[in-house]
Structures are given as C-alpha cells and as structure tokens.
Amino acid sequence: MDQKEAETFKYPWVDVGSDGIALPAGVHTAFGRPHPRSFGTFTHILADVVRKRHVLTLEEAIRKMTSQPANRLGIADRGLLRQGMKADIVVFNPDTVSDTSTFARPDTYSKGVEWVLINGKPVVADAKPTNALPGRVLHGPAYKAGTP
C-alpha cells in the first residue's frame, strides 16, 4: 500500500474489514490458496498505517476494526468491551504486531498476536492456534434467510 492509499483510512466513513476466508494455515480449498488478506489484513493496518505511517492512532484503528463496523452493520452485541456483549478480544503487542503473509506464502500467521478470544473462548493462546471453533456466522439486519 502506498501513502495515498494509506491516507484513505483517515476518512471517518472508512472501516477496516476483509473479505478473506477464515482457514487454518496449510489448508487450501478447491479454488486454490487463500489471498494474503485472509491472514494479515488487520495486522497489516496496525503495522503499516498506524505504526509506520502514523496515519491513524492505535485507538482510531481499533475503533475502525471493531465498534464502527459493528454499528454500521447493526450488530448490537459486538464491537465494544462491555458487560452483556460477546467477548471477542485480541491481545497483541502494538510494538511488534505485523502481517507476514505474502502472495508466495499467503497462509502465514501474523506476528505479535498473543491471544484471540471468540465468544470468550481462546482460538489463539500464547501465540498459537488452539483449533477451537466457538464462532458463528453473523448476519446484519438486512439479511434474508435462504439468500447467499
């Protein structure tokens, strides 16, 4: 990403998200290897846009990854750490977090991510995948059952 592309994250209506596929490293599908964004979208933003380029503060980047898209999608029980909300939490080192995925090796895990909890259950513990699958597909208010 060049500086001009990084600057787009300053706009208040820009969220951080990914259309990558959630797969464990080493698992490929019938359509081939995953895109690097499947393994490094969020850590890339934290390392490049926040730490290297100083386009966003860490707090603003996290808001654009959590509460802002949850609000936009109308998913009321996600995006904030608050009693009664789902416990989706990522614990990372802001000084070392970075993506390692490339087109040559797209399925490599990011650095600096120590813990990931989904619905309060660890899916990454001590920087290693746990193979737990506590997540579920989330649908926004416009979703119609039976549609793709």
Secondary structure, 3 states (H helix, E strand, C coil): CCHHHHHHHHCCCCCCCCCCCCCCCCCCECCECCCCHHHHHHHHHHHHHHHHCCCCCHHHHHHHHCHHHHHHHCCCCCCCCCCCCCCCEEEECCCCCECCCCCCCCCCCCECEEEEEECCEEEEECCEECCCCCCCCCCCCCCCCCCC
